[in-house]
Amino acid sequence: MNLLLIGSGGREHALAWKLSQSAQVERIFVAPGNGGTATAAKCENVTISDSDLAGLLAFAQAQAIDLTVVGPEVPLVAGIVDLFQAAGLPIFGPVQAAAQLEGSKAFSKAFMQQHNIPTGWARVFDDFEEAADFVQSLDTLPVLKASGLAAGKGVILPESQDEAIHALREMLVARSFGEASATVLVEERLIGPEVSVLAFCDGVHIAVMPPAQDHKRLLTGDGGPNTGGMGAFAPSPLASPDFLSEVERTVLRPVIDGMAANGAPYVGILYAGLMLTPDGLRVLEFNCRFGDPETQVVLPLLESDLVDLLLACIHGRLDEAKPIWREGAAATVVMASGGYPGSYAKGKTINGLAEAEEKGCSVFHAGTALADSTRADTGLITSGGRVLAVTGLGEDLSAAADRAYAGLAHIHFDGAVWRTDIARPHKN
């Protein structure tokens, strides 16, 4: 089989790494890919943007691609699955109508309320004055969310009412997140630990993955600004079998049934971002694809052939291809560029990757590039904020974290920053 994998981050490198292990796969074209996918087994980068839907379709047709796998949310929300399906090409991911669960937080909240999925209260606004009046009427501070896609940056947790009003003005009037903040949700601020539950879906059946937790704050001890994720681990000790059964019954199943009733059966990865509040679990958000960096700890625990699972979802037979998961745990630590999530320098030489892998780690690339893009045998340099995710496996979370950090100790690039407490908060 020849595969097309769309995306350029750590999630896509992890997907390429797992897909390449399938005996069915001969070649994987990654569009546009990164320094890791440029040198991965069976992989070849192609210079097509993940937002160039027409270019991606033309490439898939020209190369007789047997299966396309979509990593990021932007092409899914833009309708790439509908486009490929109309052309008769197999593609893994939800159709545009189902991807609204991530593409529009306003749609997602209304869907949850309609189907009695546990979530916090919310009001939706497109007028600044009305939103400001509502916030001023509240006795507690809310969360403010841009309804559209904002690259994970559209959530504001104001520390005062004045700060909330200022943020609303920036979002609704100044359009600080572009059209993504043309509509804003003012939501209940929930308190509690967060757990990510991902599941394979074929429109009818669900196969839940090991629950994960990620670390959003930049600094050790959960300090500093929010990021796209500085590390993750799985399985989460907070998610018992009974808890996962509750999630499937009260969250995942209503989504699958509700989307089917809407005429948009949900096929792909369904990601539920959950908070465990004193009043029970609540859904914070849905994503319509693999998470990042959760993918970097979930896929290393998967023993089954990922290609078989993706095809089973596409063909509606997931119940015949139940995934097999290995015992133990996985932890990944993100190495980021100094200055992230703000401005940062690029082009820093990366050393020590082979030594880290010799320690038994998997090193997934996110913001990397070849020093010479025309030659696969040249060195690697930094090209993004989150640069690498160093993943270790172990019999438990502590052992997995220790292995990840042992590998990370061999990797160097100027200005590298990372947390020291991923999956082991007792070791600050």
C-alpha positions as CSV (number, residue, x, y, z in Angstrom):
1,M,0.0,0.0,0.0
2,N,1.0,3.6,-0.7
3,L,-0.2,6.0,2.0
4,L,-0.5,9.8,2.1
5,L,-0.2,11.3,5.6
6,I,-1.2,14.9,6.0
7,G,0.5,17.2,8.5
8,S,3.8,18.3,9.9
9,G,4.0,17.9,13.6
10,G,5.0,15.5,16.3
11,R,1.6,13.7,16.0
12,E,2.3,13.1,12.3
13,H,5.8,11.8,12.9
14,A,4.3,9.4,15.5
15,L,1.7,8.3,13.0
16,A,4.3,7.8,10.3
17,W,6.4,5.7,12.8
18,K,3.5,3.5,13.6
19,L,2.1,3.2,10.1
20,S,5.5,2.2,8.8
21,Q,5.6,-0.8,11.0
22,S,2.7,-2.4,9.0
23,A,3.9,-5.1,6.6
24,Q,1.1,-3.8,4.2
25,V,2.8,-0.4,3.8
26,E,5.4,0.2,1.1
27,R,5.6,4.0,1.0
28,I,4.3,6.9,3.1
29,F,4.2,10.3,1.5
30,V,4.0,13.0,4.2
31,A,2.6,16.4,3.3
32,P,4.4,18.6,4.2
33,G,6.2,16.6,6.9
34,N,9.2,17.6,9.0
35,G,12.8,16.6,9.6
36,G,11.8,13.4,11.3
37,T,9.5,12.2,8.6
38,A,12.1,13.1,6.0
39,T,14.3,10.4,7.3
40,A,11.8,7.9,8.7
41,A,11.5,4.4,7.4
42,K,9.4,4.1,4.2
43,C,8.7,7.9,4.3
44,E,9.1,10.7,1.9
45,N,8.1,14.3,2.4
46,V,6.2,16.2,-0.3
47,T,6.0,20.0,-0.4
48,I,2.2,20.3,-0.3
49,S,0.6,22.4,2.5
50,D,-2.0,20.6,4.7
51,S,-4.4,23.4,3.7
52,D,-4.0,22.9,-0.1
53,L,-6.9,20.5,-0.5
54,A,-6.9,20.5,-4.2
55,G,-3.2,19.9,-4.4
56,L,-3.5,17.0,-1.9
57,L,-6.3,15.4,-4.0
58,A,-4.4,15.8,-7.2
59,F,-1.3,14.2,-5.6
60,A,-3.3,11.3,-4.2
61,Q,-4.8,10.6,-7.6
62,A,-1.5,10.9,-9.5
63,Q,0.2,8.5,-7.1
64,A,-2.7,6.0,-6.8
65,I,-2.7,6.5,-3.0
66,D,-4.4,3.5,-1.3
67,L,-5.2,5.3,2.0
68,T,-4.9,8.9,3.2
69,V,-4.6,9.7,6.9
70,V,-5.3,13.2,8.1
71,G,-3.4,14.4,11.1
72,P,-4.4,18.0,11.8
73,E,-7.8,19.6,12.3
74,V,-7.7,22.4,9.7
75,P,-8.1,20.2,6.6
76,L,-10.8,18.1,8.3
77,V,-12.8,21.2,9.2
78,A,-12.3,22.4,5.6
79,G,-13.9,19.3,4.2
80,I,-11.0,17.2,2.9
81,V,-12.7,13.9,3.7
82,D,-15.8,14.9,1.7
83,L,-13.5,15.9,-1.2
84,F,-11.6,12.6,-1.3
85,Q,-14.7,10.5,-0.8
86,A,-16.4,12.3,-3.7
87,A,-13.4,11.3,-5.8
88,G,-13.6,7.7,-4.6
89,L,-10.4,7.8,-2.6
90,P,-10.2,6.0,0.8
91,I,-9.4,8.6,3.6
92,F,-9.4,8.3,7.4
93,G,-11.2,11.1,9.3
94,P,-14.6,12.6,9.9
95,V,-16.6,14.4,7.2
96,Q,-16.9,18.2,7.5
97,A,-20.3,18.1,9.2
98,A,-18.9,15.9,11.9
99,A,-15.7,17.9,12.2
100,Q,-17.8,20.8,13.4
101,L,-17.4,19.3,16.8
102,E,-13.9,20.8,16.8
103,G,-14.3,23.5,14.2
104,S,-17.1,25.4,16.0
105,K,-17.2,25.5,19.8
106,A,-20.6,27.1,19.5
107,F,-21.8,24.1,17.5
108,S,-20.1,21.7,19.9
109,K,-21.7,23.2,23.0
110,A,-25.2,23.2,21.4
111,F,-24.7,19.6,20.4
112,M,-23.7,18.6,23.9
113,Q,-26.7,20.4,25.4
114,Q,-29.0,18.8,22.8
115,H,-27.8,15.3,23.6
116,N,-27.4,15.7,27.4
117,I,-23.6,15.3,27.3
118,P,-22.2,16.5,30.7
119,T,-20.5,19.9,30.2
120,G,-20.4,23.3,31.8
121,W,-22.9,26.1,31.0
122,A,-22.1,28.5,28.2
123,R,-23.5,31.6,26.4
124,V,-22.6,32.4,22.9
125,F,-22.0,36.0,21.7
126,D,-21.0,37.8,18.5
127,D,-21.7,41.3,20.0
128,F,-19.1,42.8,22.4
129,E,-21.6,44.9,24.4
130,E,-23.9,42.0,25.0
131,A,-21.1,39.8,26.1
132,A,-19.6,42.4,28.4
133,D,-23.0,43.0,30.0
134,F,-23.4,39.3,30.6
135,V,-19.9,39.0,32.2
136,Q,-20.6,41.9,34.5
137,S,-23.8,40.2,35.7
138,L,-21.8,37.1,36.8
139,D,-20.8,36.4,40.4
140,T,-17.8,34.2,39.3
141,L,-15.1,34.5,36.6
142,P,-15.8,32.6,33.4
143,V,-13.7,31.1,30.7
144,L,-13.7,32.8,27.3
145,K,-13.3,30.7,24.1
146,A,-13.1,31.7,20.5
147,S,-15.6,29.5,18.7
148,G,-13.4,28.8,15.6
149,L,-10.1,27.2,15.2
150,A,-7.3,29.2,16.8
151,A,-4.4,26.8,16.8
152,G,-5.0,25.9,20.5
153,K,-4.6,29.5,21.6
154,G,-8.3,30.7,21.7
155,V,-9.0,30.0,25.4
156,I,-8.7,32.8,27.9
157,L,-8.9,32.4,31.7
158,P,-9.2,36.0,33.0
159,E,-8.2,36.8,36.5
160,S,-10.6,39.7,37.0
161,Q,-13.8,41.0,35.5
162,D,-11.9,44.0,34.0
163,E,-9.5,41.5,32.4
164,A,-12.4,39.5,31.0
165,I,-14.0,42.6,29.5
166,H,-10.6,43.6,27.9
167,A,-10.2,40.1,26.5
168,L,-13.8,40.2,25.0
169,R,-13.0,43.5,23.3
170,E,-9.8,42.1,21.9
171,M,-11.6,39.0,20.6
172,L,-14.9,40.4,19.3
173,V,-13.8,43.9,18.2
174,A,-10.1,43.7,17.5
175,R,-10.4,40.1,16.3
176,S,-7.3,38.9,18.1
177,F,-7.8,35.4,16.7
178,G,-9.1,36.5,13.3
179,E,-12.4,35.1,12.2
180,A,-12.1,32.4,14.9
181,S,-13.2,35.0,17.5
182,A,-16.0,36.4,15.5
183,T,-18.1,34.3,17.9
184,V,-17.1,33.9,21.5
185,L,-18.3,31.5,24.2
186,V,-18.5,32.7,27.8
187,E,-18.3,29.5,29.7
188,E,-18.5,28.1,33.3
189,R,-15.0,27.9,34.7
190,L,-14.6,24.3,36.0
191,I,-12.1,23.0,38.5
192,G,-10.4,19.7,38.6
193,P,-7.8,17.5,36.8
194,E,-8.0,16.9,33.1
195,V,-8.0,13.6,31.2
196,S,-7.9,13.0,27.5
197,V,-9.9,10.0,26.2
198,L,-9.5,9.1,22.5
199,A,-11.4,6.5,20.6
200,F,-11.5,4.9,17.2
201,C,-14.9,5.2,15.6
202,D,-16.5,3.7,12.5
203,G,-19.8,5.5,12.6
204,V,-21.4,2.9,14.9
205,H,-18.7,1.1,17.0
206,I,-16.3,2.6,19.4
207,A,-12.8,1.4,20.6
208,V,-11.5,3.4,23.5
209,M,-7.7,4.0,23.7
210,P,-5.7,4.1,27.0
211,P,-6.6,7.4,28.7
212,A,-3.9,10.1,28.7
213,Q,-3.0,13.3,30.5
214,D,-0.9,16.1,29.2
215,H,0.9,19.0,30.8
216,K,-0.2,22.3,29.3
217,R,1.9,24.8,31.3
218,L,5.4,25.7,30.2
219,L,7.2,25.3,33.5
220,T,7.9,22.6,36.0
221,G,5.2,22.6,38.7
222,D,2.5,23.8,36.3
223,G,3.8,27.4,36.2
224,G,4.1,29.8,33.3
225,P,1.9,30.2,30.2
226,N,-0.3,27.6,28.6
227,T,1.3,25.8,25.6
228,G,0.3,23.2,23.0
229,G,1.5,20.6,25.5
230,M,4.9,20.1,27.2
231,G,4.5,16.4,27.7
232,A,2.0,13.6,28.3
233,F,1.6,10.1,29.8
234,A,-0.7,7.1,29.5
235,P,-2.5,5.4,30.9
236,S,-3.9,8.0,33.4
237,P,-4.2,6.7,36.9
238,L,-7.3,8.9,37.3
239,A,-9.3,6.8,34.7
240,S,-10.5,3.6,36.2
241,P,-12.3,1.0,34.0
242,D,-15.6,2.2,35.6
243,F,-14.7,5.8,34.7
244,L,-14.0,4.8,31.1
245,S,-17.3,2.9,30.9
246,E,-19.0,6.1,32.1
247,V,-17.2,8.2,29.5
248,E,-18.3,5.8,26.7
249,R,-21.9,5.7,27.9
250,T,-22.4,9.4,28.7
251,V,-20.0,11.1,26.2
252,L,-18.8,9.0,23.3
253,R,-21.9,7.0,22.6
254,P,-24.2,10.1,22.5
255,V,-21.8,11.7,20.0
256,I,-21.8,8.7,17.7
257,D,-25.6,8.3,17.9
258,G,-26.2,12.0,17.6
259,M,-24.0,12.4,14.5
260,A,-25.6,9.4,12.9
261,A,-29.0,10.9,13.5
262,N,-27.8,14.1,11.9
263,G,-26.8,12.3,8.7
264,A,-23.1,12.6,9.4
265,P,-21.9,9.3,10.8
266,Y,-18.7,9.9,12.8
267,V,-15.8,8.0,11.3
268,G,-12.3,8.7,12.6
269,I,-10.7,9.6,15.9
270,L,-13.0,11.2,18.5
271,Y,-11.0,13.0,21.3
272,A,-12.9,14.1,24.4
273,G,-11.1,16.5,26.7
274,L,-12.6,15.9,30.1
275,M,-12.4,17.6,33.5
276,L,-13.0,15.6,36.7
277,T,-14.9,18.1,38.8
278,P,-16.3,17.7,42.3
279,D,-19.7,17.3,40.6
280,G,-18.6,14.6,38.2
281,L,-17.0,14.5,34.7
282,R,-17.5,17.4,32.3
283,V,-16.5,17.7,28.7
284,L,-14.3,20.7,28.0
285,E,-13.9,20.1,24.3
286,F,-14.0,17.7,21.5
287,N,-11.3,17.2,18.9
288,C,-11.8,15.4,15.6
289,R,-8.3,13.9,15.3
290,F,-5.4,12.4,17.3
291,G,-4.2,14.7,20.0
292,D,-0.7,16.2,20.3
293,P,1.3,15.2,22.4
294,E,-1.1,12.4,23.4
295,T,-0.5,10.5,20.2
296,Q,3.2,10.2,21.2
297,V,2.3,8.1,24.2
298,V,-0.8,6.3,23.0
299,L,0.5,4.9,19.7
300,P,3.7,3.3,21.4
301,L,1.3,1.3,23.5
302,L,-0.6,-0.1,20.5
303,E,0.4,-3.6,19.5
304,S,-2.1,-3.9,16.7
305,D,-1.5,-2.9,13.1
306,L,-2.7,0.7,12.8
307,V,-3.5,0.3,9.1
308,D,-5.9,-2.5,9.9
309,L,-7.7,-0.4,12.5
310,L,-8.0,2.7,10.2
311,L,-9.4,0.5,7.4
312,A,-11.8,-1.2,9.8
313,C,-13.1,2.3,10.8
314,I,-13.5,3.3,7.1
315,H,-15.4,0.1,6.2
316,G,-17.6,0.0,9.3
317,R,-16.2,-3.1,10.8
318,L,-14.3,-1.9,13.9
319,D,-16.1,-4.5,16.0
320,E,-14.1,-7.1,14.1
321,A,-10.7,-5.5,14.6
322,K,-10.4,-4.7,18.3
323,P,-7.1,-3.0,19.1
324,I,-4.6,-4.8,21.4
325,W,-2.7,-2.7,23.9
326,R,0.6,-3.6,25.6
327,E,1.0,-3.7,29.4
328,G,2.8,-0.8,31.1
329,A,2.9,2.9,30.5
330,A,4.4,5.6,28.2
331,A,5.6,9.1,28.9
332,T,6.8,11.8,26.5
333,V,8.7,15.0,27.3
334,V,8.6,17.9,24.9
335,M,11.8,19.8,24.2
336,A,10.9,23.3,23.1
337,S,12.7,26.4,21.7
338,G,13.7,29.1,24.2
339,G,11.0,31.8,24.2
340,Y,8.1,29.4,23.3
341,P,5.1,29.9,23.4
342,G,6.2,33.4,22.4
343,S,8.8,34.3,19.8
344,Y,11.8,32.1,19.4
345,A,14.8,31.6,17.2
346,K,15.0,28.9,14.6
347,G,17.9,27.1,12.8
348,K,19.6,25.7,15.9
349,T,21.6,22.5,15.3
350,I,20.2,19.4,17.0
351,N,22.6,16.7,18.3
352,G,22.3,13.5,20.3
353,L,19.2,11.9,18.7
354,A,20.9,8.6,18.0
355,E,22.2,8.4,21.5
356,A,18.7,9.0,22.9
357,E,17.3,6.2,20.7
358,E,20.0,3.9,21.9
359,K,18.6,4.4,25.4
360,G,15.4,2.8,24.2
361,C,13.5,6.1,23.5
362,S,11.4,7.0,20.5
363,V,12.1,10.6,19.5
364,F,9.2,12.2,17.6
365,H,10.0,15.4,15.6
366,A,7.7,18.4,15.6
367,G,9.5,21.6,14.8
368,T,12.5,20.2,13.0
369,A,13.9,20.5,9.4
370,L,16.8,19.2,7.4
371,A,19.7,21.6,7.4
372,D,19.7,21.1,3.6
373,S,16.2,20.3,2.5
374,T,17.5,18.7,-0.7
375,R,19.6,16.1,1.1
376,A,18.3,13.5,3.6
377,D,21.8,12.9,4.9
378,T,22.3,16.4,6.3
379,G,21.9,17.3,9.9
380,L,18.7,18.5,11.7
381,I,17.9,22.0,12.8
382,T,15.0,23.5,14.9
383,S,12.2,25.1,12.9
384,G,9.4,25.5,15.5
385,G,8.4,26.1,19.1
386,R,7.8,22.5,20.1
387,V,10.8,20.8,18.6
388,L,10.9,17.2,19.8
389,A,8.9,14.7,22.0
390,V,11.1,12.1,23.7
391,T,9.0,9.1,24.6
392,G,9.9,6.2,26.9
393,L,8.1,3.0,27.8
394,G,8.2,1.2,31.1
395,E,6.3,-1.2,33.4
396,D,4.7,1.8,35.1
397,L,4.6,5.6,34.7
398,S,7.7,6.2,36.9
399,A,9.8,3.8,34.8
400,A,8.5,5.3,31.6
401,A,9.3,8.8,32.7
402,D,12.8,7.8,33.8
403,R,13.5,6.3,30.4
404,A,12.3,9.3,28.6
405,Y,14.5,11.6,30.7
406,A,17.5,9.3,30.3
407,G,17.1,9.7,26.5
408,L,16.5,13.4,26.7
409,A,19.7,13.9,28.6
410,H,21.7,13.1,25.4
411,I,19.9,15.6,23.1
412,H,21.1,19.1,22.8
413,F,20.3,22.3,20.9
414,D,20.9,25.9,21.9
415,G,18.1,27.4,24.1
416,A,16.3,24.1,24.7
417,V,13.7,24.1,27.5
418,W,11.7,21.3,29.0
419,R,9.8,20.4,32.1
420,T,11.4,18.0,34.7
421,D,8.1,16.7,36.2
422,I,6.3,15.0,33.3
423,A,4.5,11.9,34.7
424,R,6.4,12.3,37.9
425,P,5.2,15.5,39.7
426,H,6.9,14.3,42.9
427,K,10.3,14.9,41.2
428,N,10.6,18.7,40.9
